Amino acid sequence: MTVDIASLLIPLLLTAAALWALGRRVDVYDALTAGASEGLTVLLRIVPSLICLLYTSDAADERSSVD
């Protein structure tokens, strides 16, 4: 019976993060919601650029656009 270390990696990382937060007395829920809010703000700032990039790269792939 061998245990694959890769299958234990995520549970070990989550346990380590929970123990670290417990030791530092971090409010994990507040930290999670603050991080999610910041992530959404960044997403809203970069989405227009991503849409433009995808549109122009698709247009460049069209046969008629390269004359």
VEXSE-307310 format. One record per residue (C-alpha): x, y, z; residue number from 1; residue in one letter. Coordinates in nm, 4 decimals. Layout:
BEGIN
{{X; Y; Z}; NUM; A}
...
END
This chain:
BEGIN
{{0.0000; 0.0000; 0.0000}; 1; M}
{{0.1791; 0.3109; -0.1235}; 2; T}
{{0.0503; 0.6619; -0.0807}; 3; V}
{{0.0999; 0.8949; -0.3733}; 4; D}
{{0.2401; 1.2257; -0.2433}; 5; I}
{{0.0575; 1.4198; -0.5167}; 6; A}
{{-0.2809; 1.3054; -0.3842}; 7; S}
{{-0.1898; 1.4409; -0.0402}; 8; L}
{{-0.0469; 1.7717; -0.1582}; 9; L}
{{-0.3667; 1.9798; -0.1628}; 10; I}
{{-0.5019; 1.8516; 0.1715}; 11; P}
{{-0.1612; 1.9145; 0.3313}; 12; L}
{{-0.1458; 2.2682; 0.1901}; 13; L}
{{-0.4980; 2.3453; 0.3113}; 14; L}
{{-0.4182; 2.2078; 0.6566}; 15; T}
{{-0.0959; 2.4096; 0.6730}; 16; A}
{{-0.2802; 2.7288; 0.5722}; 17; A}
{{-0.5510; 2.6668; 0.8315}; 18; A}
{{-0.2931; 2.6062; 1.1059}; 19; L}
{{-0.0973; 2.9162; 1.0041}; 20; W}
{{-0.4149; 3.1289; 1.0153}; 21; A}
{{-0.5086; 2.9794; 1.3511}; 22; L}
{{-0.1637; 3.0560; 1.4904}; 23; G}
{{-0.1750; 3.4151; 1.3660}; 24; R}
{{-0.5399; 3.4576; 1.4638}; 25; R}
{{-0.6391; 3.5644; 1.1134}; 26; V}
{{-1.0073; 3.5938; 1.0323}; 27; D}
{{-1.0007; 3.3631; 0.7319}; 28; V}
{{-1.3497; 3.4518; 0.6086}; 29; Y}
{{-1.2724; 3.8249; 0.6011}; 30; D}
{{-0.9414; 3.7584; 0.4253}; 31; A}
{{-1.1168; 3.5377; 0.1699}; 32; L}
{{-1.3896; 3.7912; 0.0927}; 33; T}
{{-1.1372; 4.0759; 0.0692}; 34; A}
{{-0.9253; 3.8737; -0.1734}; 35; G}
{{-1.2295; 3.7810; -0.3828}; 36; A}
{{-1.3385; 4.1442; -0.3972}; 37; S}
{{-0.9930; 4.2537; -0.5096}; 38; E}
{{-0.9841; 3.9770; -0.7699}; 39; G}
{{-1.3171; 4.0851; -0.9162}; 40; L}
{{-1.1972; 4.4446; -0.9334}; 41; T}
{{-0.8897; 4.3369; -1.1284}; 42; V}
{{-1.1041; 4.1192; -1.3544}; 43; L}
{{-1.3338; 4.4103; -1.4378}; 44; L}
{{-1.0323; 4.6235; -1.5273}; 45; R}
{{-0.8733; 4.3706; -1.7646}; 46; I}
{{-1.1815; 4.2187; -1.9346}; 47; V}
{{-1.2103; 4.4928; -2.2026}; 48; P}
{{-0.8471; 4.4388; -2.2998}; 49; S}
{{-0.8946; 4.0629; -2.3135}; 50; L}
{{-1.2021; 4.0973; -2.5335}; 51; I}
{{-1.0144; 4.3293; -2.7697}; 52; C}
{{-0.7187; 4.0899; -2.7826}; 53; L}
{{-0.9401; 3.7910; -2.8582}; 54; L}
{{-1.1326; 3.9840; -3.1237}; 55; Y}
{{-0.8211; 4.1065; -3.3029}; 56; T}
{{-0.6489; 3.7683; -3.2890}; 57; S}
{{-0.9598; 3.6065; -3.4368}; 58; D}
{{-0.9722; 3.8706; -3.7097}; 59; A}
{{-0.6068; 3.8065; -3.7922}; 60; A}
{{-0.6862; 3.4374; -3.8430}; 61; D}
{{-0.9411; 3.5131; -4.1128}; 62; E}
{{-0.8147; 3.4420; -4.4618}; 63; R}
{{-0.9552; 3.7646; -4.6075}; 64; S}
{{-0.7821; 3.9850; -4.3481}; 65; S}
{{-0.4361; 3.8962; -4.4789}; 66; V}
{{-0.4326; 4.0397; -4.8301}; 67; D}
END
